[in-house]
Amino acid sequence: MRAIHAVTLSVLVSAAAWAQDSPARLEFEVASVRASPAGRPENVSIGLHMDGSQARIAYLDMRDYIAMAYRVRPYQVTGPDWMTSERYDLNAKLPAGTTAAQIPEMLQAFLTDRFQLKMHRDKKDFPVYALIVGKGPLKLKETPPDAAGSDARGTVNVAATGSAAGVSANLGNGSYYNFGNDKFEAGKMSMDALARLLSPYMDRPILNLTELKGNYDFTLNLTPEDYRLMLIQIAVNNGVTLPPQALHLLDGNSAVSLFDAFQQLGLKLDARKAPVDILVIDQLLKTPTEN
């Protein structure tokens, strides 16, 4: 199901908001990249998989890689059309003493060296949904903090699997979400992560303006019609070509039951315009330099 493939391609990029920028240039010790296998399998497993010093990123398109490297969302990256159609697999070894939190900086160096990436930053007004606290009581269940910190050099899996039954995403450190059976179910998720993850399902990006700092467990129940509508929307946002009858469902429609589900939690999606930072790609190779 092509819409499900598009869902899985967005999950990891939306979840890749790791640590703060580092002043030193970080690089992979060794790295190889190749085009992902051709074809559209029924089940796709993508994302970042890390075991000790070994890291693997599978089945992401170039826009996803750039968004992950610079900690932005895919809609904030503008460039050649092929960025959303060409997918790549990356295998890398991390230098001693580095962690998964520093992978974005290493990706920046990798994209510059191997794909000759050049870009500049700009700002653009976008229609957005502001995620805010509503007028009613807040009904979110906050997840207690971990009793002990996690090992940053241990096994990390930030991965998604998708099929006709829906999408399951492991976001690492106990955070996850499932999108299927007409609902969005999340565990140990921050409001920032929720806004990032839901944005590709919507007709405009979501900005978190709640100022809520915790992690939460919650479920957003949808009607079957709105669930299908959100799958169509994420497919469109990822450049998937759909038949006219599917696109017609988006005309003038929005996932009303999702807005209602937020209100039941004491939250609100408010439509407005806001300036958003973007990355404008000036130069980028489709075929990387040799491994």
C-alpha positions in Angstrom: 0.0 0.0 0.0 1.8 3.1 -1.2 0.2 5.4 1.4 1.6 3.2 4.1 5.1 3.3 2.5 4.9 7.1 2.6 3.9 6.9 6.3 7.0 4.9 7.2 9.3 7.2 5.3 8.2 10.1 7.5 8.4 8.5 10.9 12.2 8.5 11.4 12.8 12.0 10.1 10.1 13.4 12.4 11.6 11.6 15.4 15.2 12.6 14.7 15.4 15.5 17.2 18.5 14.5 19.1 21.0 16.5 21.1 22.2 20.1 20.8 24.7 21.2 18.1 28.3 20.5 18.6 31.0 23.1 17.7 33.5 20.6 16.4 33.0 18.9 13.0 32.0 15.3 13.7 32.4 12.6 11.0 31.7 8.9 10.7 34.9 6.9 11.1 33.9 4.7 8.1 30.7 5.0 6.0 29.2 3.4 2.9 26.0 4.4 1.1 24.1 2.8 -1.8 20.7 3.0 -3.4 18.0 1.1 -1.5 16.7 -2.0 -3.3 14.2 -1.3 -6.0 10.6 -2.3 -5.6 7.7 -1.6 -3.2 7.5 -4.5 -0.7 4.3 -4.9 1.2 6.1 -4.5 4.6 8.9 -1.9 5.0 11.2 -1.5 8.0 13.1 1.8 7.9 15.1 4.1 10.1 18.1 4.3 12.4 19.4 1.1 14.0 22.5 1.4 16.2 24.4 -1.3 18.1 27.4 0.1 20.0 29.5 1.9 17.4 27.7 0.5 14.4 24.9 2.6 12.9 22.6 1.7 10.0 20.0 4.0 8.3 17.7 2.2 5.9 15.3 3.2 3.1 15.2 7.0 3.6 15.0 9.5 0.7 17.4 12.4 0.4 15.0 14.9 1.8 14.7 12.7 4.9 18.4 12.5 5.3 18.9 16.3 5.1 16.0 16.9 7.5 17.5 14.4 9.9 21.0 15.9 9.6 19.8 19.4 10.3 17.0 18.6 12.8 14.2 20.0 10.7 11.0 18.6 9.3 10.8 17.4 5.7 8.5 20.3 4.6 11.3 22.7 5.6 13.7 21.3 3.0 13.2 22.6 -0.6 15.3 21.4 -3.6 15.2 19.2 -6.7 12.2 16.9 -7.2 14.3 13.7 -7.1 15.0 14.2 -3.4 11.7 12.5 -2.5 12.1 9.6 -5.0 15.7 8.4 -4.6 16.2 6.3 -1.4 19.5 5.3 0.2 20.9 2.8 2.7 23.7 4.0 4.9 26.1 1.9 7.0 28.6 3.7 9.3 30.9 3.2 12.2 30.9 5.9 14.9 34.2 7.2 16.2 35.2 6.2 19.8 33.5 8.3 22.4 30.6 9.6 20.2 26.9 8.7 20.7 23.7 8.4 18.8 22.9 12.0 19.8 25.7 13.2 17.6 24.7 11.3 14.4 23.0 14.4 12.9 26.3 16.3 12.9 28.1 13.3 11.4 25.3 13.2 8.7 26.0 16.8 7.9 29.6 16.1 7.2 28.8 13.0 5.3 26.3 14.8 3.0 28.7 17.6 2.4 31.6 15.3 1.5 29.8 12.5 -0.5 26.8 14.3 -2.0 28.4 17.8 -2.3 25.5 19.3 -0.4 25.4 23.1 -0.5 22.4 25.1 0.8 21.3 28.3 2.5 18.8 29.1 5.1 15.7 31.3 4.6 12.4 32.0 6.3 8.9 31.6 4.8 5.3 32.1 6.1 3.4 28.8 6.3 -0.2 28.0 7.2 0.2 25.9 10.3 -1.8 24.3 13.1 -0.7 25.6 16.5 -1.0 22.9 19.2 -2.1 24.7 22.3 -3.7 23.9 25.7 -7.5 24.2 25.5 -9.9 25.9 27.9 -11.0 22.6 29.5 -9.0 20.5 32.0 -5.9 18.8 30.7 -6.6 15.0 30.6 -3.1 13.7 29.5 -1.5 10.9 31.4 2.1 11.8 32.1 4.7 9.1 32.0 6.9 8.9 35.1 10.6 9.6 34.4 12.9 6.6 34.1 14.5 5.6 37.4 17.9 5.4 35.7 19.3 7.1 32.6 19.8 5.1 29.5 23.2 4.1 28.0 23.8 6.4 25.1 26.2 4.0 23.5 23.9 1.0 23.8 21.5 -0.5 21.3 19.2 2.1 19.8 16.4 1.4 17.4 14.4 4.3 16.0 12.4 2.4 13.5 9.0 2.0 11.8 7.2 -0.8 10.2 4.2 -0.4 7.9 1.7 -2.6 6.2 -2.0 -2.4 5.1 -2.8 -2.9 8.8 -1.2 0.4 9.8 2.1 1.7 11.2 4.1 0.9 14.3 7.0 3.1 15.3 9.6 2.5 17.9 11.1 5.9 18.7 13.7 4.8 21.2 14.0 5.0 25.0 10.5 3.5 25.4 8.7 6.0 23.2 6.4 4.6 20.5 3.3 5.1 18.5 0.9 3.0 16.6 -1.3 4.3 13.8 -4.0 1.8 12.8 -7.4 0.6 13.5 -8.8 4.1 13.3 -6.7 5.5 16.1 -3.3 7.1 16.9 -1.9 5.5 20.1 1.2 6.9 21.7 3.4 6.1 24.8 6.0 8.1 26.5 5.7 10.9 23.9 6.5 14.6 24.3 4.3 17.3 22.7 7.2 18.3 20.5 7.4 14.8 19.2 3.7 14.6 18.7 3.6 17.8 16.6 6.5 16.5 14.5 5.0 13.1 13.9 1.4 14.2 13.1 2.5 17.0 10.8 2.9 14.7 7.7 -0.6 13.4 8.2 -2.1 16.9 8.0 -2.7 19.5 5.3 -0.3 21.9 7.1 2.5 21.6 9.7 1.8 21.4 13.4 3.8 23.7 15.8 3.9 22.8 19.5 3.0 25.9 21.5 1.6 24.0 24.6 4.8 24.6 26.8 4.1 21.2 28.3 7.5 19.5 29.2 6.5 16.0 30.1 6.1 12.7 28.2 2.6 11.3 28.0 0.5 8.2 27.1 -2.6 8.9 25.1 -4.9 7.8 22.4 -6.5 9.8 19.6 -9.6 8.1 18.3 -10.6 8.7 14.6 -13.5 7.9 12.4 -12.7 5.4 9.6 -13.2 8.2 7.1 -10.7 10.5 8.8 -8.2 7.7 9.2 -8.3 7.1 5.5 -8.1 10.8 4.8 -4.9 11.1 6.9 -3.3 8.2 5.0 -4.1 10.0 1.8 -2.6 13.2 3.1 0.7 11.7 4.2 1.0 10.0 0.8 0.5 13.4 -1.0 3.0 15.1 1.4 5.6 12.5 0.4 5.1 12.8 -3.3 3.2 9.6 -3.9 1.0 9.7 -7.1 -2.6 8.8 -6.3 -5.7 8.4 -8.5 -7.9 11.4 -8.9 -10.7 9.8 -6.9 -8.4 9.6 -3.8 -7.2 13.2 -4.2 -10.8 14.3 -4.5 -11.4 13.2 -0.9 -9.0 15.9 0.3 -11.0 18.7 -1.3 -12.3 20.9 1.4 -12.1 18.1 4.0 -10.2 17.9 7.3 -9.9 15.2 9.9 -12.6 16.6 12.1 -12.5 13.6 14.5 -8.8 14.3 15.2 -9.6 17.9 16.3 -12.3 16.5 18.5 -9.9 13.9 20.0 -7.5 16.7 20.9 -10.2 18.6 22.7 -11.1 15.5 24.7 -7.5 15.5 26.0 -7.7 19.3 26.9 -5.7 20.3 23.8 -6.6 22.3 20.7 -5.3 22.6 17.1 -5.6 26.3 16.0 -5.2 27.2 12.4 -3.0 30.3 11.8 0.0 31.5 9.8 3.6 31.6 11.2 7.1 32.2 9.9 9.1 28.9 9.6 12.8 28.4 8.9 13.6 26.5 5.7 16.7 25.0 4.1 17.1 25.8 0.4 19.2 23.3 -1.5 21.7 25.0 -3.9 23.7 21.9 -4.9 23.2 18.2 -4.4 24.5 15.1 -6.2 22.0 12.3 -7.0 24.9 9.8 -7.2 27.4 10.0 -4.3 31.1 9.9 -4.7 32.5 6.3 -4.4 32.6 4.5 -1.0 
